[in-house]
Amino acid sequence: MKTYRCAVIGNPIAHSQSPALHEQFAREAGISLIYDKILSPLEDFETIVRDFFAKSPDTRPIHCGLNITLPFKVRAYQLAEQHTDHAQHAGAVNTFYLNAKHQLVGDNTDGIGLCRALMQHGYSLKNKRVLLLGAGGAARGALYPLLQAGVRELSLSNRTLSKAQQLIKPYQSQFPITLLTPEDFSTSAPFDFIINATSAGLHDETFTLPTPLIHRQTYCYDMIYGKPTAFLHWAAQHHLPHHDGYSMLVAQARESFARWFGSSSF
Ligand code: ATR
């Protein structure tokens, strides 16, 4: 039986749950997998990635895939020799593998992971009004997969409006995407989904949105996991259904695994 070697690379990396997730997927798929954590010094990221894949495929185990986490996702995008559609739209890479020509392919499974997670919680995005909060890397990764999921309208809101404006620009001619400013809050129709892609509320800030933006079943999802956030606290106070980002973490990992081993349980 062939043994494969994959890893997650980041800084810091000790907290990463990726090894446990991928080892579980490998067991389920009957694949022999060694999955490491690589702590990369900031200056060595590119060298470590090149070395990792340079060993493949002549040595055993076969070095077949890398996950990339903070703070290297944008540098990973720059390092990739070929980008998938999702990586291109996100401007960031969380999954590497080699193509048949031995080129380094950069992919991004974060946004698909988000959509899969929502589905697994029993929510369809089709024809729904979605409010996405944030305009940083997390929001950028989510935008295209959310639009592709067939939402009726996607509104983007961010503390710094110019960043949100910039983010939606390339999509405005093709997709129902709008900017939601604080002035719009009182006149906007309620949303079916509110997805938090900001880091707000992690540091004792409070979080609030005006009630015209919600209805009784507005589903709230925070991309952050493992910490109680002010956003989820606000959702609970308003008796809205909500989840943290753990399911997205699992789903993006499963999608990466499927890129490497061609199997997906979805
Ligand atoms: P990430 O890659 O995780 O998205 P990021 O690029 O630093 O991280 O983006 C963080 C996001 O959280 C941004 O949308 C940021 O808003 P600004 O663009 O205005 O900076 C948002 N954010 C962070 N702290 C916030 C706060 N206290 N209130 C509102 N938004 C906040």
Boltz pocket constraint, residues with backbone or C-beta under 6 A from the ligand:
constraints:
  - pocket:
      binder: B
      contacts: [[A, 133], [A, 134], [A, 135], [A, 136], [A, 137], [A, 138], [A, 139], [A, 158], [A, 159], [A, 160], [A, 163], [A, 197], [A, 198], [A, 199], [A, 200], [A, 201], [A, 205]]
      max_distance: 6.0
